[in-house]
Amino acid sequence: MAPLPMRSIRTLLATFLALFLAGLTLVSTSGSAAAADVYRYWIYFQVQDGTYVSSDKGFGDTVPADGSIEAYRYAAPAAYPSTNLPRADLAEVTFDKVCADTDEAAGKKRVAVIIDFGVEADADGAEVPDPEAACALVDEKATGAQTLAAVADVRQKKSSFGPLLCAVDGYPAVGCADVKADAATPADGAPVAFDIEDDADDDEDEDEDDSNLPLLLGAGAVVVLLGAGGVLLARRNRA
């Protein structure tokens, strides 16, 4: 048999290489389809230089600094690190605004905490709580988990990677980063308004309650006096 010309050999090699790459493409495509499953979970961020930064540690392994901002977002991100961000406008929801009414204290630190409960597409029919921001006054060595727990009810569970954040203020009601979504969370639009918890409002409510106390006591005294007068009058009538 006569040897193949060099041109034919090159053609065969090129054909083989094309088939090999096509096979890789098929494998890669099928693998991507399998990896396309998305799950809903709480995503943890720090704010650095006015920008959300995905944390490379869990919220139980970080120690936020005094004057910093921690942020959380519930979503079903399509890919990491391209995730849905908290929808707070960081030019509006600042540390100074969130912690304006929280005084400094010895041995404590103040940390602003942003909590975005996400969108209806990830709620499975449940009511989505309004997004909020609050100031945590915690021990200087408090972790991110302890900081969040200072401003919200936290449900978490242990894992080999550290504590997993399952729910914030009871949302979601079930599951812990293991709820599969039919589709990834839609891309976010413009920032939304955040409720900023104000300690001053709580103090005013307490002051109002205290200011009503003398009136309540006075009314109670009048009732007691009227009752006593009625008893005395009844005794006189019987006499």
C-alpha positions as CSV (number, residue, x, y, z in Angstrom):
1,M,0.0,0.0,0.0
2,A,1.4,3.4,-1.0
3,P,1.9,5.8,1.9
4,L,-0.6,8.6,2.3
5,P,0.4,12.0,1.0
6,M,1.2,14.5,3.7
7,R,-1.8,16.6,2.7
8,S,-4.2,13.6,3.4
9,I,-2.5,13.0,6.7
10,R,-3.1,16.7,7.7
11,T,-6.7,16.4,6.6
12,L,-7.3,13.3,8.7
13,L,-5.6,15.0,11.8
14,A,-7.8,18.1,11.3
15,T,-10.9,15.9,11.1
16,F,-10.0,14.0,14.2
17,L,-9.3,17.2,16.1
18,A,-12.6,18.7,15.0
19,L,-14.5,15.6,16.2
20,F,-12.6,15.6,19.5
21,L,-13.5,19.2,20.1
22,A,-17.1,18.6,19.2
23,G,-17.2,15.8,21.8
24,L,-15.8,18.1,24.4
25,T,-18.4,20.7,23.5
26,L,-21.2,18.1,24.0
27,V,-19.8,17.0,27.3
28,S,-19.4,20.6,28.4
29,T,-23.0,21.4,27.3
30,S,-24.5,18.5,29.1
31,G,-22.5,19.3,32.2
32,S,-23.7,22.9,32.1
33,A,-27.2,21.8,31.9
34,A,-26.8,19.7,35.0
35,A,-25.1,22.6,36.7
36,A,-27.9,24.9,35.8
37,D,-29.9,24.0,38.9
38,V,-30.2,27.0,41.1
39,Y,-31.1,27.2,44.8
40,R,-32.5,30.0,47.0
41,Y,-30.4,31.1,49.9
42,W,-29.2,34.1,51.8
43,I,-26.1,35.8,50.2
44,Y,-23.7,37.6,52.5
45,F,-22.0,40.8,51.6
46,Q,-19.7,43.5,53.0
47,V,-19.8,47.0,51.8
48,Q,-16.4,48.4,50.8
49,D,-15.8,51.8,49.3
50,G,-19.5,52.2,48.6
51,T,-19.7,48.8,46.8
52,Y,-21.2,45.4,47.7
53,V,-18.6,42.8,47.9
54,S,-19.4,39.1,48.2
55,S,-17.8,37.7,51.3
56,D,-15.2,35.0,50.9
57,K,-16.1,33.8,54.4
58,G,-19.3,32.8,56.1
59,F,-21.1,35.2,58.4
60,G,-19.9,33.1,61.3
61,D,-16.2,33.5,60.5
62,T,-16.0,37.2,59.9
63,V,-15.6,40.0,62.5
64,P,-16.9,43.2,61.1
65,A,-15.2,46.4,62.1
66,D,-16.8,49.3,63.9
67,G,-18.4,51.7,61.5
68,S,-18.8,49.0,58.8
69,I,-21.8,47.8,56.8
70,E,-22.9,44.2,56.5
71,A,-25.6,43.2,54.0
72,Y,-27.8,40.2,53.2
73,R,-29.9,39.3,50.2
74,Y,-32.2,36.4,49.7
75,A,-32.2,35.1,46.1
76,A,-31.6,32.3,43.7
77,P,-28.5,33.5,41.8
78,A,-27.8,32.0,38.4
79,A,-24.1,32.0,39.0
80,Y,-21.4,32.9,41.5
81,P,-19.9,35.5,42.0
82,S,-22.5,37.2,39.7
83,T,-25.3,37.4,42.2
84,N,-28.3,39.5,43.0
85,L,-27.2,42.4,45.2
86,P,-29.1,44.0,48.0
87,R,-31.3,46.7,46.4
88,A,-30.4,49.5,48.8
89,D,-28.9,52.6,47.3
90,L,-25.6,52.9,49.2
91,A,-25.6,56.6,48.7
92,E,-28.8,56.8,50.7
93,V,-28.6,53.9,53.1
94,T,-25.3,54.8,54.8
95,F,-23.7,53.9,58.1
96,D,-24.2,57.5,59.3
97,K,-27.9,57.3,58.6
98,V,-28.5,53.8,59.9
99,C,-26.6,54.3,63.1
100,A,-27.4,58.0,63.7
101,D,-29.4,57.4,66.8
102,T,-27.2,54.6,68.3
103,D,-24.7,56.0,70.7
104,E,-21.2,54.7,71.0
105,A,-20.4,52.6,74.0
106,A,-17.1,51.4,75.7
107,G,-16.2,47.9,74.5
108,K,-18.8,47.9,71.8
109,K,-18.9,48.5,68.1
110,R,-21.6,49.8,65.8
111,V,-22.4,48.0,62.6
112,A,-25.0,48.9,60.0
113,V,-26.9,45.8,58.8
114,I,-28.8,45.8,55.5
115,I,-31.4,43.0,55.0
116,D,-33.1,42.5,51.6
117,F,-35.7,39.7,51.7
118,G,-35.8,39.6,47.9
119,V,-38.6,39.4,45.4
120,E,-41.9,37.7,45.0
121,A,-40.5,35.3,42.4
122,D,-38.5,33.6,45.2
123,A,-41.3,33.7,47.8
124,D,-43.3,30.6,46.8
125,G,-46.5,32.5,47.5
126,A,-45.4,33.8,50.9
127,E,-45.5,37.5,51.8
128,V,-42.1,39.1,51.3
129,P,-41.0,41.3,54.3
130,D,-40.1,44.9,53.5
131,P,-36.3,45.4,53.1
132,E,-34.8,47.1,56.2
133,A,-31.6,48.4,57.7
134,A,-30.7,48.6,61.4
135,C,-27.8,49.4,63.6
136,A,-26.3,46.7,65.7
137,L,-24.5,47.6,68.9
138,V,-22.4,44.6,69.8
139,D,-19.2,43.5,71.5
140,E,-16.1,44.5,69.7
141,K,-15.3,40.8,68.9
142,A,-18.8,39.9,67.6
143,T,-18.9,38.0,64.4
144,G,-21.1,38.7,61.5
145,A,-23.6,36.1,62.7
146,Q,-23.7,37.7,66.2
147,T,-24.1,41.1,64.6
148,L,-27.1,40.0,62.5
149,A,-28.7,38.3,65.5
150,A,-28.5,41.6,67.4
151,V,-31.0,43.2,65.0
152,A,-33.1,40.2,63.7
153,D,-34.3,36.7,64.6
154,V,-31.9,34.3,63.0
155,R,-32.4,30.6,62.1
156,Q,-29.2,28.8,61.3
157,K,-27.8,25.3,61.3
158,K,-24.3,23.8,61.6
159,S,-22.4,22.5,58.6
160,S,-18.9,21.4,57.8
161,F,-18.4,24.9,56.4
162,G,-19.5,26.7,59.5
163,P,-23.0,28.0,60.4
164,L,-25.5,28.3,57.5
165,L,-27.9,31.1,57.5
166,C,-31.4,29.6,57.0
167,A,-33.8,32.4,57.8
168,V,-34.0,36.0,58.9
169,D,-37.0,37.0,60.9
170,G,-38.7,33.8,60.0
171,Y,-38.1,34.2,56.2
172,P,-38.1,31.8,54.5
173,A,-40.3,29.6,56.8
174,V,-38.6,26.4,55.8
175,G,-35.4,25.1,54.2
176,C,-31.8,26.1,54.6
177,A,-30.1,26.9,51.3
178,D,-31.5,23.7,49.9
179,V,-34.7,24.9,48.2
180,K,-34.4,24.4,44.4
181,A,-35.8,27.2,42.2
182,D,-37.5,26.7,38.9
183,A,-35.6,29.6,37.6
184,A,-32.9,32.1,38.7
185,T,-33.9,35.3,40.3
186,P,-34.7,38.0,37.7
187,A,-32.2,40.7,37.2
188,D,-32.8,43.6,39.6
189,G,-34.0,47.0,38.5
190,A,-33.6,50.3,40.3
191,P,-32.9,50.4,44.1
192,V,-35.9,50.2,46.4
193,A,-36.7,52.0,49.6
194,F,-35.4,50.5,52.9
195,D,-37.0,50.9,56.3
196,I,-34.4,52.3,58.7
197,E,-35.0,51.3,62.2
198,D,-34.8,54.4,64.5
199,D,-34.1,53.9,68.2
200,A,-35.3,57.5,68.7
201,D,-38.8,56.5,67.6
202,D,-38.8,53.6,70.2
203,D,-37.7,56.1,72.9
204,E,-40.5,58.5,71.9
205,D,-43.0,55.7,72.1
206,E,-41.8,54.8,75.6
207,D,-41.9,58.5,76.6
208,E,-45.5,58.8,75.4
209,D,-46.4,55.7,77.3
210,D,-44.8,57.1,80.4
211,S,-46.5,60.5,79.9
212,N,-49.8,58.8,79.9
213,L,-49.1,57.0,83.2
214,P,-50.2,59.9,85.5
215,L,-53.4,60.1,83.6
216,L,-54.1,56.4,83.9
217,L,-53.2,56.5,87.6
218,G,-55.4,59.6,88.1
219,A,-58.3,57.8,86.4
220,G,-57.8,54.8,88.5
221,A,-57.8,56.9,91.7
222,V,-61.1,58.5,90.6
223,V,-62.6,55.0,90.1
224,V,-61.4,53.9,93.5
225,L,-62.8,57.0,95.2
226,L,-66.2,56.7,93.4
227,G,-66.3,53.1,94.4
228,A,-65.5,53.9,98.1
229,G,-68.2,56.7,98.0
230,G,-70.8,54.3,96.7
231,V,-70.0,51.9,99.6
232,L,-70.3,54.6,102.2
233,L,-73.6,55.9,100.7
234,A,-75.1,52.4,100.7
235,R,-74.2,51.9,104.4
236,R,-75.8,55.2,105.4
237,N,-79.0,54.3,103.5
238,R,-79.2,50.9,105.4
239,A,-78.7,52.7,108.7
